[in-house]
Amino acid sequence: MQDEIKALAKRVSDLEKEVASLKRQLVHTKIEQTEIESKEETPLLKLDPVKEIVTQATGKMVHTTQPSSDFITIKRPVEQSPPPAPTPKKEVNLEKLLGIWLPRVFMFVLILGVLWGLKLGIDQGWISPAVRIAMGYAATAILYYLGMRYVKQSKKMFGLTLLGGLIALGILTTFAAHHLYGFFNFAVAFLIGVAYIVLGLYLSKKTRSETLTIFSAIAGFLLPFLLEGGEASAIQFFAYITLLFVSLFYMSLNQKHKISFYITFLLFHLTLLFYSVIGMSFNDKHILVISVLVQHLCLLIFYLDRRVSKQVFTETLIYTNTVFTVFWVQLLDQPFDTMTYGMIAVFYTVLAANAFVKKHSNFQGIFSAVAIFVISVFILSFDLDNEQVKLILLLINGSVGLWVGLRYQTIRTIVMSSIIYGISGLVVLNGINIEYFVSLEHLVWIMFLLTLAFIYYSLYQFVPLFKKGNITSIDAGLIGGQIISLIYIAQLAHLFVLNQNWLSFTAFHFYALVFIIVLAFMYYLHKWRHGKYVTYASMIEYFILGLALIARPIYDWYDLEWFEFNLAVQIIYVTLLTLAFIMLVRKKSTNAFQGLMDKIPTFAVVMQIVHFIFLNKWYFAITNAYQWDREYVFFVHTFIWFLFAFLSISIGRKMKWKPVTILGSVLIGLSLFKLFFIDLANISIFIRAILFIVVGLIGLLYSRTLIKEDGK
């Protein structure tokens, strides 16, 4: 026995050596290299040779403890999902389409055939009126039997077609019995028609068919007109239409039928439109509006109760339904329309406030946007002699709505309020002119500016989420407010000019002086952290104003009284422009102008040209106004050209602005050309001698200065 145990132990030892050799081989295999990237580990082989050999030798189960190294684990490769196959184009299933539409087409053909057959029998006297009606109702019973049978036999589409024909045939038979033959009075015919509609809705729910719901809806809304609804009172008509809508509405929601729901919604309003076209009395208008309000309230209650599937009832219908309601309320006369709009506005304002208090994010934007819209309609419905009051209220409404939208970050409210405020603002800009300082028009403009400032304040306080904290676009948007402010200031300046007896030249320079002062103030807004873009805009506007000043004469031959004022305005313009340029060159401006520093040479050339143009304009205006002698005009003008050229070259060389130096050199050449070819022909020898001597001396002295500066 001991010998057997020793032999077994030797075999175990040999097997352990083989296992160790096997482990070393597995380490170098490709399997383990590919398995390193995997996260899952699976025991692949468990070697327990002692237990296996002893069990084979003794026939008994021997329990041994094997170290963990006896387990060889490899990592399972991660199965990479193949790339998604391209979705094949959905082929048109012609057989399916034929199976859907052919039964409907042939049902229509069958009904026409039956009607023509009946007409032939009637014309020949074969079928009496009573038999005709009995055959019609019998046909509906047959259609019901066959339709339900085919539905139960899994031929639902064909069965539903037959059931749809049942509703149509039943309504037509009832119409004939009442209108053509007089078998039924209106009440009986109406009840029979309603019974067919109820049957259609019942079958629609039982078979879960949207097609039957649509058939029932069309038949239901046509029924009052087919049965000569004039015999019924307006209250009965609108009560029936409203009840029908609520029933179909509930049916669509219950079965989550989207198409039938929207068709029902449109049919309701089309029915009301047709009824209003054929003629309504004063009392009918009130009943119609009440029906619309009931329908509106039903939609809203279901939406608030969240019983409406989003697949069926999107929030767009809330807006659409509100617009339809506003349209129908407009039929009412004053003051009933204003009262109704006011009640709707209060109702939606309460709903919006409740949504904000209870933090219902789904309702906040929807109801606040609707509230802003209805409040605007309510304001427009006022019967006021002064339309300016409406504008003031609309501006306040739009700005408050924007504050609410920004405060609670509701995009719908922001959009609706922006539309209302934008339209109101355009009306103010295009149609409101201030003709008296104390007037409603002036109050509108003041309110416009105040609400605009309030909106900008709100934008900075509650930066919209879609801006992601970036207020650069808001800073750029301040340009719009700046332009509106300039328009307002221009209107105030116009009020002052109207009271003066000025010619157009002087009035223009007064406007220019006002804008010079205002734009100079706006230029210094670069020191405000949000005023960079306003400053840029004011610079552009200042240059545009300069172009206008260049184009306009300083005085008129018949009006020299205000010549000095007009000239002073232009001098002030150029002086302030020069000071702003000097500040930019000396880098005394804020970081707002750091991006413009590399363009200073270009600005210097522009300034050189502007100064040259204004200098010549002022010179000729002064000489003409004070009637200088012709020779002195040429003498001084040439002298000024040379001085301007020398100054340009000096500044250009000192500041290293090569384009300025080049233009100064070109101007010297032009001055010499003018001196020899123009001045010589227009001045006397005495003035010519003085001019040439003075110009020659100044030129030599300036040339000596240039040589000294070069050190040569």
C-alpha positions, 0 to 999 in steps of 0.5 A: 500500500505504501508502494502504491502511495509513493507511486501515486505521489511520483505521478503527481509530481510529474504531472505538476511539472507538466502543468508548470510547463503548460502555464509557461507555454500559455503565457506566450500564446496569442490567446493571452495577448488578445485577452489582455484588453478584456475586463472579464476573466473566466476560469478556463482550466482547473488542474487538480491532478492529485484529486483526479489520480486518487479518484481513479486509483481508489474509486473514492472521492478525495478532497485536496486543497489546491493552491490558487496557482492551479487555476489558469485564467484567461481574459475573454475577448470583448465582442465588438458589435459590428457596424450598423448595417445601412437601413434599407429603403422601405419598399412600397408595399403595393399589395398593402396599399391596394388592400387599404384603399380599394375597399374604400373606393369600391364602397363609394362606387357601390353607394353611388351604384345603389343610389343610381339604381334607386333613382331608376326604380323611383323614376319608373315607379317601381319603388315607393318612398316608404320602401326606399327608406326601409331599404336604406335602413335595411342596408345599414343593418346588412353592412353592420352584420357584414362589417363586424363579421369581417372584423372578427375574421381578421379582415379588419380593413375591409370590415371597417370600410363596410362599417364606415359605409353604414354611418354614411348610408344611415345619415343619407337615409335619414336625410331623405326621410326627413327632407325629401319625403317628410316621414320624420319631423326634425326632432325624430330625424335628428335623434336617428342621426345622432343614434348613427353617430353614437353607433359609429363612435361605439364601433370605433372604440370597440374596433379601435379604429381611427377611420370610424372616428373620422367618419363619425366626426364628419357625419356629426358636424354635417348632420345639423345642415343636412336636416335643415338646422334652421328648425332648431334654435341657436342654443340647440345647434351650438349645444349639439356642436359643443357636445359632439366636439367634447365626445369626439375629443374624449374618444380621440384622447382615450384611443390616442388618435392624433389625426381624428383629434385634429380633424375634430378640432378643425371641423368644429371651427369650420362648422361655426364659420359656415354657420356665421356665414349663412347668417346670425342674429345678435344673440347668436353671436353671444351663444357662438362665443360661449360655445367656443369658450366651452370648447377652449376650456375643455381642451385646457382642463384636459391639458392641465390634468395631464390626461392628454398624451403628448403624441396627440395633444402638443402645446402648439394646439394651446396657442392655436386654440387661443388664436381661434378663440381670440378671432371668435370673440372679435365678433362681439360688439363693445364692450362685450369683446373687451370684457371677454378678452379681459377675463381670458387674460386674467384667467391665463395670468392666474394660470401662469402665476400658479405655474411659477409658484408651484414650479411647474416648468412645463406650464410656466413658459406656455401659460405666460406666453399665452397670457402676454398675448391675450393681454396685448389683445385685451389692450388693443380691444380698448375703444379709445380715442387716443391710440397712443395709450394702447402703445404705452400699455403694449410697451409695458406689457412686452417689457414685463413679459420679457422680464418674466421670461428672462427671470424664469428662463422660459423661451416661449415667454421671451419669444412672444414678448419680443414679438409684441415689444418689437412690433410696438417699437416699430410702430413708435419709430415709424408713426409717432412724431413729437410735435409738442413737448407736452403731449401723448406722443412725447410720453410714448417715446419716454415710455419706449426709452424707459422700457428699453432700458429696463429690458437691457437691465433685465438682460444683464441681470438674467443672462439667457441660458442660450447665451451660456453666460456670454454677454458680448452679444448683449453689449453689441445689442446696445447699439440698437438702443443707442440708435433709438436714443439718437432718433429721440434726440433728433425729434427733440432738436426738431421741436426747437428748430420749429420755433426758430426762423432759420434757413436749412443750412443753419438748422442742419448745423444745429442738428449737427451740434446736438449730435456732436455733443451726444456722440462725444458723450457716447464715445466716453462710454468705452470706460464702461465695461459694457460700452465698447460696441456703443463707442465703436458705433458712435465713432462710425456715426461721427464719421458719417456726420462728418461726411454730411458736414463736408457736403453741406454749405456753411452759409447762404448768400442771403443769410450771413447772420448765422455764418459764424455759428455754422463755422464754429460747429464745423470747427468743434467737430474737427477739434473733437475728432482730433482730440479723440485721435490724439488720445488713441495715439497716446494710448490713453484709451481703455482696453476697448481700443487695444485691437485698433492700435495696429491701424493707427497709421491708416487712421492718421491718413484718414485724419490728414485727408479730413483736415485738408478737406475741411481746411479748404472748405473753411478757407473759401467760405471765409473768403467768400463771406468777407469778400476778399480780394482775388489776389489775396485769396490765391496768395493765402491759399497757396501759403496754407497748402505749403504749411499743411504739407510741411506739417504733414511731413514733420508729423509723419516722420516723427511718428513714423507714419510713412503714408502721411509723409508720402501724402505730405510730399505729394501735396508739396508737388501739388502746391508747386504746380499750383504756384507756377501754373495757377497763381502766376496767371491770377496775381499781380507782380507785386503779390507774386514777388511776395508770395514767391519770397515767403514760400521760398524762405519758408521752404528753405528753413523747413528743408534746413530743419529736415537736414538737421534732423537727419544729421547730414 
